Amino acid sequence: MRLTVSGFGHNERIPDEYAFGTPHPVDHVQFSDNRNPALSWTDVPERAKSLIIVCVDSDVPSKPDDVNQVGRMVPASLPRGSFYHWVMVDIPTTVTGIEAGFCSDGITKRGKQDPAGPPGSRQGINDYTSWFAGDTDMEGTYYGYDGPCPPWNDSIMHHYHFILYASDMEHCPVTGDFTGKEVEDSLKGHVVDQVSVTGVYTLNQSLRNQ
């Protein structure tokens, strides 16, 4: 398969319009346009029965001690984990792409409850659901796409992997408020093909100026 993501190539910077947050000169971070990028793909295997989209940040700090703390930096040596920004399953193999802003166009506080998607598809929750838990203004269940907003004081670029899976299952065996991790676990042994495009993003001005 071949996958194209609008606005950037593999290992290139993600434009701000596809991010959840952008830098602010005083408050460090402000809301951005939060549009999903356009995705298009070709060469889906004939034996595939459905498609799955996942977007995951593989550089999330494993400890929150230094995150977004004035006068401190998240060290590059800190072990990193995953943060899922988007998961969509049961995409028909007849679908060949998704337009920019079709699934997300702006920030919905407390989360989008019924994000748009191709007919027949289902979207799970992203990890802003857990990140905003306890926040009186933002807490909620975040379905669909919500873009990058890494710690503004992180010393490394974050890598966002847009992954397209072709599955031999017509329906992914996940239900309810399913997560990216649950989907990837359910796909073990059922992936016919997969392809990915990785974009990078940061709120750290010193890295953005390089």
C-alpha positions in Angstrom: 0.0 0.0 0.0 1.0 3.6 -0.4 -0.2 6.4 2.0 0.0 10.1 1.5 -0.7 12.7 4.3 -1.4 16.2 3.2 1.0 19.0 4.1 4.0 17.0 5.0 6.1 14.1 3.9 7.7 11.3 5.9 9.8 12.8 8.9 8.8 16.3 8.0 7.1 18.9 10.3 3.4 18.8 10.8 1.7 22.1 9.9 0.2 24.0 12.9 -3.3 23.7 11.4 -3.3 20.0 12.1 -2.2 20.5 15.8 -4.3 20.8 19.0 -1.9 23.4 20.3 0.6 26.0 19.0 3.1 28.2 20.9 2.0 31.3 22.8 4.6 34.0 23.7 3.3 34.4 27.2 1.2 31.3 28.1 3.5 28.9 26.3 0.6 27.1 24.4 -2.7 28.1 22.8 -5.4 26.2 20.9 -4.8 25.6 17.2 -7.1 24.8 14.3 -7.1 21.0 15.2 -8.0 19.9 11.7 -7.3 16.3 10.6 -4.9 16.2 7.7 -6.1 14.7 4.4 -5.1 11.1 3.9 -5.1 9.2 0.6 -4.0 5.7 -0.2 -3.6 3.3 -3.1 -2.8 -0.4 -3.7 -5.0 -2.0 -1.0 -4.5 -5.8 -1.2 -7.5 -7.6 -2.8 -7.9 -9.9 0.2 -8.3 -7.0 2.6 -11.8 -6.7 4.1 -11.5 -3.4 6.0 -9.1 -0.6 6.7 -8.0 0.9 10.0 -6.3 4.3 10.7 -4.3 5.0 13.8 -2.3 8.1 14.7 0.1 7.7 17.7 2.8 9.8 19.3 5.7 7.6 20.3 7.6 10.2 22.4 5.3 10.9 25.4 7.2 11.3 28.7 6.9 8.3 30.9 6.9 10.6 34.0 5.0 13.9 34.4 7.3 15.5 36.9 8.8 18.1 34.5 6.0 18.4 32.0 5.0 22.0 31.3 6.9 23.2 34.4 8.4 26.7 34.3 12.2 26.6 34.7 12.5 22.9 33.9 12.9 20.8 30.8 11.7 17.3 30.0 15.1 15.5 29.5 15.8 13.6 26.3 17.0 10.7 28.3 13.6 10.1 29.9 11.9 6.8 28.7 9.0 7.4 26.3 5.6 5.9 25.8 2.7 6.2 23.4 -0.2 8.7 23.2 -3.0 7.9 20.7 -4.4 10.8 18.8 -6.8 9.0 16.4 -8.2 5.5 15.9 -10.8 4.6 13.2 -11.9 1.1 12.3 -14.2 -0.7 9.8 -13.3 1.7 6.9 -14.6 0.0 3.7 -11.9 -1.0 1.3 -13.7 1.0 -1.4 -12.7 4.3 0.4 -9.5 5.8 -0.9 -9.0 8.8 1.3 -10.3 11.3 3.9 -10.4 15.1 3.2 -8.6 17.6 5.4 -11.0 18.8 8.2 -13.6 16.2 7.5 -13.3 14.3 10.8 -12.0 17.3 12.9 -12.1 21.0 12.3 -11.5 23.0 15.6 -11.4 22.0 19.2 -14.4 20.7 21.0 -14.0 21.1 24.8 -14.9 17.9 26.6 -14.5 16.0 23.3 -16.3 15.4 20.0 -19.1 12.9 20.6 -19.9 11.9 17.0 -17.1 12.8 14.7 -17.7 12.5 11.0 -16.1 9.6 9.1 -16.6 7.4 6.0 -19.9 5.5 6.0 -19.7 2.3 8.1 -16.6 3.4 9.9 -16.3 3.7 13.7 -14.0 6.0 15.7 -12.6 5.3 19.2 -11.4 7.5 21.9 -8.0 9.2 21.9 -5.8 9.7 24.9 -6.9 13.3 25.6 -9.7 11.5 27.4 -7.3 10.4 30.2 -5.0 13.5 29.9 -7.8 15.9 30.7 -9.4 13.8 33.5 -9.9 16.1 36.5 -9.7 19.3 34.4 -13.0 21.1 35.1 -12.9 22.9 31.7 -11.7 20.1 29.4 -12.6 16.8 31.0 -14.6 14.5 28.8 -14.6 11.6 26.3 -12.6 12.6 23.3 -13.6 10.6 20.2 -11.9 10.8 16.8 -9.0 13.0 15.9 -7.3 15.6 18.1 -3.9 16.7 17.0 -0.5 17.2 18.5 0.1 19.2 21.7 3.4 17.9 23.2 4.8 19.5 26.4 6.1 23.0 25.6 9.3 22.3 27.5 10.2 19.0 26.0 13.8 18.8 24.8 13.0 16.5 21.8 10.8 16.6 18.8 7.7 14.3 19.0 7.1 11.8 16.2 3.5 11.2 15.1 2.9 8.0 13.2 -0.1 7.9 10.8 -0.6 4.2 10.2 -3.0 2.6 7.7 -3.7 -1.1 8.3 -5.4 -3.4 5.9 -7.2 -6.2 7.8 -8.6 -9.6 6.8 -11.6 -8.8 9.2 -14.7 -7.0 7.9 -15.3 -5.7 11.4 -12.7 -5.0 14.1 -13.7 -6.8 17.3 -13.7 -3.8 19.6 -16.8 -2.2 21.1 -17.8 0.8 23.2 -15.2 3.4 24.0 -12.4 1.5 22.3 -8.8 2.7 22.4 -5.9 2.6 20.0 -4.1 0.1 22.0 -7.2 -2.2 22.0 -7.4 -1.9 18.3 -3.8 -2.7 17.7 -4.0 -5.7 20.0 -7.1 -7.0 18.2 -5.3 -6.8 14.8 -2.5 -9.3 15.8 -2.6 -12.0 13.2 -5.1 -10.1 11.0 -2.9 -7.5 9.2 -2.8 -8.1 5.5 -0.6 -5.0 4.9 0.3 -1.8 6.6 1.9 1.5 5.7 2.8 4.7 7.7 3.8 8.3 7.4 5.6 9.9 10.3 5.4 13.7 11.0 7.3 15.6 13.7 6.0 18.4 15.9 7.1 20.5 18.9 6.0 23.5 21.0 9.6 24.1 22.1 10.5 27.4 20.4 14.2 26.6 20.3 13.5 23.4 18.4 11.0 25.1 16.1 13.7 27.7 15.2 16.2 25.1 14.1 
